[in-house]
Protein backbone atom coordinates (compact mmCIF):
# COMPACT_ATOMS: atom_id res chain seq x y z
CA UNK A 1 0.00 0.00 0.00
CA UNK A 2 1.48 3.34 -1.07
CA UNK A 3 0.52 6.12 1.34
CA UNK A 4 2.13 9.57 1.61
CA UNK A 5 1.49 12.40 4.07
CA UNK A 6 1.12 16.05 3.10
CA UNK A 7 -0.07 19.31 4.66
CA UNK A 8 -3.42 20.58 3.39
CA UNK A 9 -3.44 23.95 1.64
CA UNK A 10 -7.23 24.13 1.82
CA UNK A 11 -10.03 22.15 3.45
CA UNK A 12 -9.91 18.64 2.02
CA UNK A 13 -12.36 15.79 2.61
CA UNK A 14 -11.58 12.09 2.62
CA UNK A 15 -12.08 10.86 -0.94
CA UNK A 16 -11.02 14.12 -2.61
CA UNK A 17 -8.57 13.77 -5.48
CA UNK A 18 -5.58 16.00 -4.70
CA UNK A 19 -2.43 17.47 -6.21
CA UNK A 20 0.69 18.82 -4.51
CA UNK A 21 1.52 22.39 -5.48
CA UNK A 22 4.98 23.94 -5.78
CA UNK A 23 4.64 25.26 -2.20
CA UNK A 24 4.46 21.64 -0.95
CA UNK A 25 0.83 21.88 0.16
CA UNK A 26 -2.00 19.64 -1.04
CA UNK A 27 -5.08 21.02 -2.81
CA UNK A 28 -8.16 19.56 -4.51
CA UNK A 29 -7.29 18.65 -8.08
CA UNK A 30 -9.11 19.91 -11.18
CA UNK A 31 -8.87 19.15 -14.88
CA UNK A 32 -8.77 22.84 -15.86
CA UNK A 33 -4.98 23.28 -15.97
CA UNK A 34 -1.89 21.09 -16.09
CA UNK A 35 -0.68 21.81 -12.55
CA UNK A 36 -4.01 21.00 -10.90
CA UNK A 37 -4.59 18.02 -13.21
CA UNK A 38 -1.30 16.41 -12.12
CA UNK A 39 -2.92 14.22 -9.51
CA UNK A 40 -0.95 13.10 -6.47
CA UNK A 41 -3.57 10.72 -5.11
CA UNK A 42 -6.82 10.35 -3.20
CA UNK A 43 -7.09 11.82 0.31
CA UNK A 44 -7.57 9.19 2.99
CA UNK A 45 -8.08 11.78 5.72
CA UNK A 46 -9.93 15.06 5.72
CA UNK A 47 -8.43 18.18 7.20
CA UNK A 48 -8.32 21.96 7.21
CA UNK A 49 -5.50 24.27 6.15
CA UNK A 50 -2.22 23.13 7.71
CA UNK A 51 -3.52 19.71 8.78
CA UNK A 52 -1.42 16.68 8.01
CA UNK A 53 -3.39 14.31 5.75
CA UNK A 54 -2.63 10.88 4.34
CA UNK A 55 -2.93 10.40 0.58
CA UNK A 56 -3.38 7.09 -1.24
CA UNK A 57 -0.97 7.29 -4.17
CA UNK A 58 -1.11 3.74 -5.55
CA UNK A 59 -3.42 1.19 -3.93
CA UNK A 60 -7.07 0.32 -3.35
CA UNK A 61 -9.14 3.22 -1.99
CA UNK A 62 -12.47 2.36 -0.36
CA UNK A 63 -15.17 4.72 0.82
CA UNK A 64 -16.64 6.12 -2.38
CA UNK A 65 -20.13 5.47 -3.71
CA UNK A 66 -22.01 5.12 -6.97
CA UNK A 67 -19.13 3.68 -9.03
CA UNK A 68 -19.62 1.15 -11.81
CA UNK A 69 -17.18 -1.75 -11.37
CA UNK A 70 -14.68 -1.94 -14.23
CA UNK A 71 -15.06 1.69 -15.36
CA UNK A 72 -12.09 4.01 -15.32
CA UNK A 73 -12.41 7.02 -13.06
CA UNK A 74 -11.18 10.42 -14.20
CA UNK A 75 -10.53 13.72 -12.49
CA UNK A 76 -13.51 16.05 -12.88
CA UNK A 77 -13.02 19.27 -14.80
CA UNK A 78 -15.80 21.21 -13.10
CA UNK A 79 -15.89 19.83 -9.53
CA UNK A 80 -12.54 20.13 -7.76
CA UNK A 81 -11.48 16.91 -6.08
CA UNK A 82 -14.17 14.72 -7.68
CA UNK A 83 -13.97 11.51 -9.69
CA UNK A 84 -16.20 10.95 -12.72
CA UNK A 85 -16.56 8.28 -15.39
CA UNK A 86 -15.67 9.06 -19.01
CA UNK A 87 -19.23 9.88 -20.09
CA UNK A 88 -19.53 12.46 -17.30
CA UNK A 89 -16.05 13.85 -18.07
CA UNK A 90 -16.99 14.28 -21.76
CA UNK A 91 -20.20 16.08 -20.77
CA UNK A 92 -18.21 18.40 -18.50
CA UNK A 93 -15.83 19.25 -21.35
CA UNK A 94 -18.75 19.97 -23.67
CA UNK A 95 -20.21 22.31 -21.06
CA UNK A 96 -17.19 24.60 -20.75
CA UNK A 97 -15.57 26.98 -23.23
CA UNK A 98 -11.99 25.87 -22.61
CA UNK A 99 -9.76 22.88 -23.16
CA UNK A 100 -9.50 20.29 -20.42
CA UNK A 101 -7.07 17.75 -19.04
CA UNK A 102 -8.04 14.08 -18.93
CA UNK A 103 -6.40 12.41 -15.92
CA UNK A 104 -7.09 8.73 -15.32
CA UNK A 105 -7.02 8.20 -11.55
CA UNK A 106 -7.84 4.48 -11.55
CA UNK A 107 -10.45 1.81 -12.17
CA UNK A 108 -13.50 1.04 -10.04
CA UNK A 109 -13.24 -2.40 -8.49
CA UNK A 110 -16.67 -2.18 -6.83
CA UNK A 111 -19.40 0.40 -6.33
CA UNK A 112 -17.40 1.86 -3.43
CA UNK A 113 -13.72 1.35 -4.27
CA UNK A 114 -11.17 2.31 -6.90
CA UNK A 115 -7.73 0.87 -7.63
CA UNK A 116 -5.65 4.06 -7.67
CA UNK A 117 -3.26 3.92 -10.66
CA UNK A 118 -2.67 7.54 -11.65
CA UNK A 119 -1.69 8.38 -15.22
CA UNK A 120 -0.27 11.73 -16.38
CA UNK A 121 -2.85 14.27 -17.58
CA UNK A 122 -3.53 14.54 -21.31
CA UNK A 123 -4.66 17.83 -22.87
CA UNK A 124 -7.94 17.44 -24.75
CA UNK A 125 -8.74 20.28 -27.13
CA UNK A 126 -12.37 21.25 -26.73
CA UNK A 127 -13.99 21.42 -30.17
CA UNK A 128 -16.48 23.99 -28.85
CA UNK A 129 -13.73 26.24 -27.47
CA UNK A 130 -13.05 29.44 -29.40
CA UNK A 131 -9.71 30.12 -27.72
CA UNK A 132 -7.87 26.91 -28.59
Secondary structure, DSSP 8 states (H G I E B T S, - for coil): --EEEEEESS-B-TT-EEEE-TTSEEEE--TTSHHHHS--EEESS-B-TT-EEEEESSSEEE---S--TT-EEEE-SSSTT-EE-HHHHHHHHHTSSS-EEE-EEEEESSSSEEEE-----EEE--TT-S--
